[in-house]
Amino acid sequence: MKTTYYSNGKLLITGEYLVLDGAEALALPTKFGQNLIVEDDSEHQIQWKSFDFDHQVWFEDTITFTEIINNDGPKVENVKKTLINILHEAYLLNPDFIDSSEGYKVSTALTFPKNWGLGTSSTLLNNIAQWSKIDAFTLLKNSFGGSGYDIACAQNNTPIVYRLDQNSPTVDLINFNPEFRDHIHFVYLNKKQSSKAAINAYYNNKNEHLAQNIATNDKITAAVINAKTIKEFASAIEKHEIHLSTILEIQTIKEIAFPDFNGVVKSLGAWGGDFIMAISKENPKDYFVSRGYETILSYNEMIL
């Protein structure tokens, strides 16, 4: 018997960092994601194989049920150790998916390059939660940590407003499909950014004006969602960049890398890496290609 699970990737448009403290975040599920295929096997172990978007195997190993039950992985931090830790936390939440099995053969496949930062970990986590019949937000909390907006994107096929209400996830499905979407592009910066490092930087720079900063963020997020024109949208996005730049005490990505760009540029998720959003009246492809950035996707190519 073969069972397939699938989860969407994600892009965080507003609320980065502040979402950890209860701010509202606009997040968009992507057309890219990851599947997980489970087949019954034997010998009380999991034969695991992970494929990148180009069908190349990027991880392959055998994990015994004993390793999962006891969280007995390698001493060094590596893919196998991380995977065993996730499976162990899933086992603690529902032992049945291991205890009632003879063994598994599992394969995962990304539909995007894993260095893009669209949610290699969150899509895996949500797929494992579906397979083991547990709550994905609880699994996230017990393993990686984080706000959970990426899990919400993994589970939904429409744009969402996400926030933590007393540390519990609140997901509002919204109708966000702007008429000016042809003027929105996503550009990969050829640099994988660590969410953990970025979150630590946020906490180090977070000041005493948190409630005011959250209120400002929520007002800007509403303006982004309700923008009727490209001008209104770009203005709200620019305000968001300036606001977060002040909180983090670092320059915006436009100031650092694209000061001559005729439009608005916004970091998405962890500042300094992964994708940026470019808003311009003209197609920005030539501009970014001339500067060495060749992965440029339109809104319709990227967003579900």
C-alpha positions in Angstrom: 0.0 0.0 0.0 1.3 3.4 -1.0 0.1 6.7 0.5 1.1 10.2 -0.7 1.1 13.4 1.3 1.7 16.9 -0.1 2.4 20.3 1.4 2.7 23.8 -0.1 5.7 26.0 0.1 5.4 29.6 1.5 6.4 33.2 1.1 6.0 35.7 4.0 5.0 39.1 2.6 4.5 41.1 5.8 5.1 40.6 9.5 8.5 38.9 9.4 10.0 38.6 12.9 7.1 40.5 14.6 4.8 37.5 13.8 6.7 35.7 16.6 5.3 38.2 19.1 1.7 38.2 17.9 1.7 40.5 14.9 -0.4 39.9 11.9 1.4 38.4 8.8 0.3 38.2 5.2 1.6 34.9 3.9 1.1 33.3 0.5 1.2 29.5 -0.3 3.3 28.8 -3.4 2.8 26.6 -6.4 5.9 24.8 -5.3 6.0 22.3 -2.4 7.0 18.8 -1.4 5.4 15.4 -1.3 6.0 12.4 0.9 5.3 8.9 -0.2 5.0 6.1 2.4 5.0 2.4 1.6 4.9 -0.6 4.0 8.2 -2.4 4.5 9.9 -4.6 7.0 12.7 -5.0 9.6 11.4 -2.3 11.9 13.1 0.5 10.1 12.6 3.2 7.6 14.4 3.3 4.3 14.4 7.0 3.5 15.2 8.7 0.3 14.9 12.5 -0.5 14.8 13.9 -4.0 15.5 17.5 -5.1 13.4 19.1 -7.8 15.7 17.7 -10.5 15.1 14.1 -9.3 18.6 13.9 -7.8 18.9 12.1 -4.5 20.1 14.6 -1.9 19.7 12.4 1.2 19.4 8.7 1.6 19.7 6.6 4.8 18.2 3.9 6.9 16.6 4.8 10.2 15.7 2.1 12.7 12.6 2.2 14.8 14.8 2.0 17.9 16.6 5.2 16.8 13.3 7.0 16.5 11.9 5.7 19.8 15.0 6.7 21.8 16.0 9.7 19.7 19.3 8.0 19.2 20.8 9.8 16.2 24.3 10.8 15.2 26.2 13.0 17.7 26.9 15.6 15.0 24.2 17.9 13.6 23.3 16.5 10.2 20.2 15.7 8.1 19.8 12.2 9.7 19.9 13.6 13.2 17.4 16.3 12.4 15.1 13.8 10.7 15.3 11.4 13.7 14.5 14.2 16.1 11.3 15.1 14.1 10.2 11.5 13.9 10.9 11.0 17.6 8.7 14.0 18.5 6.0 12.7 16.2 6.3 9.3 17.9 5.9 10.9 21.3 2.6 12.5 20.1 1.4 9.3 18.5 3.4 6.1 19.1 1.0 4.1 17.0 2.5 5.0 13.6 5.7 3.2 14.6 4.5 0.6 17.2 1.9 -0.8 14.8 4.2 -1.0 11.8 6.7 -3.6 10.5 8.6 -1.0 8.7 8.4 1.7 6.0 9.9 2.8 2.7 9.6 6.6 2.5 10.5 9.0 -0.3 10.2 12.8 -0.4 10.4 15.0 -3.5 10.6 18.8 -3.7 9.2 20.7 -6.7 11.6 23.6 -6.1 15.4 23.7 -5.5 15.9 23.1 -1.8 18.1 26.2 -1.4 15.3 28.5 -2.5 14.0 28.8 1.1 10.4 28.1 0.2 9.9 25.6 3.1 12.0 22.4 2.7 11.6 21.9 6.5 8.0 23.1 7.0 6.7 21.0 4.1 8.5 18.0 5.5 7.2 18.6 9.0 3.6 19.0 7.8 3.8 15.9 5.7 5.2 13.9 8.6 2.4 15.3 10.8 -0.2 14.1 8.2 1.3 10.7 8.0 1.6 10.2 11.8 -1.9 11.8 12.3 -0.7 14.5 14.7 -1.0 18.3 14.9 1.7 19.9 12.7 1.8 23.1 14.9 2.5 21.0 18.0 5.2 19.0 16.1 6.8 22.3 15.0 6.8 23.6 18.5 8.4 20.5 19.9 11.1 20.3 17.2 12.2 23.4 15.2 10.2 26.1 16.9 9.1 29.3 15.0 5.8 31.1 14.5 4.1 28.4 12.4 3.0 30.6 9.5 4.9 28.2 7.2 2.8 25.3 8.5 -0.4 27.3 7.9 0.8 27.9 4.2 1.6 24.2 3.9 -2.0 23.3 4.8 -3.9 26.0 2.8 -4.4 26.8 -0.8 -5.2 30.5 -0.5 -3.5 33.5 0.9 -3.7 33.8 4.7 -3.4 36.3 7.5 -1.6 34.5 10.3 -1.0 35.5 13.9 -0.3 33.9 17.3 -3.0 34.6 19.9 -1.5 33.6 23.3 0.9 31.4 21.4 -1.9 29.6 19.6 -2.0 29.8 15.8 -4.9 31.8 14.2 -5.3 31.4 10.4 -7.7 33.6 8.4 -8.2 32.7 4.7 -8.4 35.9 2.7 -9.2 36.8 -0.9 -5.9 38.4 -2.1 -5.4 38.3 -5.9 -4.5 41.9 -6.8 -5.3 43.1 -10.3 -1.8 44.6 -10.5 -0.1 41.2 -9.8 1.6 41.4 -13.3 3.8 44.1 -11.7 5.0 41.8 -8.9 8.0 39.5 -9.3 10.1 37.3 -7.0 13.8 37.2 -7.3 16.1 34.6 -5.8 19.2 36.2 -4.2 21.4 33.0 -4.6 21.9 33.0 -0.9 20.3 30.6 1.6 19.4 32.4 4.8 19.2 30.8 8.2 15.9 31.5 9.9 17.3 30.6 13.3 20.2 33.1 13.0 17.8 35.8 11.8 15.3 35.2 14.6 18.2 35.5 17.1 19.2 38.8 15.5 15.6 40.0 15.9 15.5 39.2 19.6 18.8 40.9 20.1 17.5 44.1 18.5 13.9 44.0 19.7 13.3 47.2 21.8 10.8 48.2 24.4 8.3 49.6 21.8 7.0 46.1 20.9 3.2 46.8 21.3 3.6 50.0 19.2 5.6 48.1 16.6 3.0 45.4 16.3 0.2 47.9 15.9 2.2 49.6 13.1 2.8 46.3 11.4 -0.8 45.3 11.6 -1.9 48.7 10.1 0.6 48.3 7.2 -0.4 44.6 6.6 -4.1 45.8 6.3 -2.9 48.5 3.8 -1.0 45.9 1.8 -4.1 43.5 1.6 -6.5 46.3 0.8 -4.4 48.1 -1.8 -6.4 48.8 -4.9 -3.6 50.1 -7.1 0.1 49.2 -7.6 1.0 52.7 -6.2 -0.9 52.0 -2.9 0.6 48.5 -2.7 4.1 49.7 -3.4 3.8 52.5 -0.8 2.6 50.1 1.9 5.4 47.7 1.1 8.0 50.4 1.3 6.6 51.6 4.7 7.0 48.0 5.9 10.6 47.8 4.8 11.4 51.1 6.5 9.6 50.1 9.7 11.5 46.8 10.0 14.8 48.4 9.0 14.4 50.6 12.1 13.6 47.7 14.4 16.4 45.5 13.2 18.9 48.4 12.9 20.0 47.2 9.5 19.7 48.7 6.0 16.9 47.5 3.6 17.9 45.2 0.8 17.2 48.0 -1.7 19.7 50.3 0.1 22.3 47.5 0.2 22.0 45.9 -3.2 19.6 47.7 -5.5 19.6 51.5 -4.8 19.1 52.3 -8.5 16.1 50.0 -9.0 13.1 51.9 -10.4 10.5 50.4 -8.1 10.2 48.9 -4.6 12.1 45.9 -3.4 11.2 44.0 -0.2 13.0 41.2 1.7 10.8 38.2 2.3 11.2 36.2 5.5 14.7 36.2 6.9 16.4 39.5 5.8 19.4 39.2 3.5 18.7 35.9 1.7 16.3 33.7 -0.2 13.7 35.6 -2.2 12.9 39.3 -2.5 9.7 40.8 -4.0 10.2 43.4 -6.7 7.4 45.8 -7.6 7.8 47.9 -10.8 5.8 49.2 -13.7 8.3 47.7 -16.1 9.3 44.0 -16.3 12.4 43.9 -14.0 14.0 40.8 -15.5 16.7 42.6 -17.5 17.7 44.7 -14.5 18.2 41.7 -12.2 19.8 39.4 -14.8 22.3 42.1 -15.5 23.3 42.0 -11.9 23.7 38.2 -11.8 20.3 37.2 -10.4 18.8 34.9 -13.0 15.9 33.3 -11.0 13.0 35.7 -11.5 9.5 34.4 -11.2 6.2 36.3 -11.9 3.5 36.4 -9.3 1.4 33.9 -11.3 4.4 31.5 -11.6 5.1 31.6 -7.9 1.8 32.0 -6.0 -0.9 29.4 -5.7 
